[in-house]
């Protein structure tokens, strides 16, 4: 009897979720259209990519597995190179017959960070949620070492720090389910890449605190009904399950405060991975725009897409003085991986951008969306049948101050052709179509998060 196809065993190991095995380097990639000459730097994206088939494929969770960073270097209108590299880890070192990756491993994780990658304090960091220590990469994406912010991080970190352009700091809500079962931690990293503040936040259980939000006044925490199931954890499987009895609340912590200053506000049962942005109102309230699922990890315990439909985009208006909340739906259709103009983080803003996943379809496309939050207008960039656009990263146009004057960059996965492209869209004019496309030398699996890292923020090495 022939073996069942992997798509019947685990969708998160098949199709475009399936990992790639080779580390590829390609130079002078072809360009269709014209790359903006001002884009000098690297587009980087991280995601899970098991180097070996899991022992039990049927129980493998999409969020697990070796990290792999894909990167494209642009300079003066040219696509100079593409690279994909496994993030260094204990497991990868053992497979390759090398010494373990240098640097402290606070959580004892065997795998490398697989969730996010970006530039900060002149350094390229691969990051993972749930406690793992960041890994420092070279400009060419080779692993240097684990880096606990130069010896200043006392414990866990996250994949979703929030950057404040006014202060140059990163703010993080950190959970570490195997080590901490009764608290999370607020961590602030200064512009020099060193931790300058930590605050322990007690919790009644261990929630999956994937992300946070940030305003000028508050660090915002999501204590939601997706919690560690200890019986599941003992089996070695991904331990988080839908837990409606836990309740759902949002915590507002003054950025200069301590845990006793936290204000908790109850919100309806739901789960979230990613806020778009947040800001304070003149009346003392807080606005959070956020992608919301009805539930997670209830019947589909291997990934986020099988329970109750896709995430909708909502606006949460919170009043820390009265404890009141008001929730309105911005867009009830599929929205994930929200982004905005980075210089307006923590500030009132008008435009936001999302991807629109349609899991399991080879004919429907994953569009890119633009929202005018002042007028309610929604625009759709249709990538075509079976073409899946990833997280839309906003890069401002040189010399332009208008909020939507920028480029949206991402990978687009052609599911029918099993190929991928890097694309540039004009955030001001979706009708323009692609400004540029760069076909990549191999398929890029679905992954998570990435960023544009300009050469001004993390310079390339000096020519030898």
Secondary structure, DSSP 8 states (H G I E B T S, - for coil): -----HHHH-GGGSGGGS------EEEEE--EE---TT--EEEEEEEE--SS--TTGGG--TT-S-EEEEEEEEETTEEEEEEEEE---HHHHHHHT----SS--TT--SS---SEEEEETTEEEEE-STT---EEE-TTS-EEEE-STTTT--S---S--EEETTTTEEEEEE--TTT-SSEEEEEEE-TTS-EEEEEEEE-SS-B-----EE-SSEEEEEE-SEEE-HHHHHTTS--EEE-GGG--EEEEEETT--GGG-EEEE--S-EEEEEEEEEE-TTS-EEEEEEEES-SSSS--SSSSSSSS--EEEEEEEETTTTEEEEEEEE-S--EEEE--GGGTTS--SEEEEEE--TT-SSS-BEEEEEETTT--EEEE---TTEEE---EEEE-TT--STT-EEEEEEEEETTTTEEEEEEEETT-GGG-EEEEEE-SS-------EEEEETTTS------
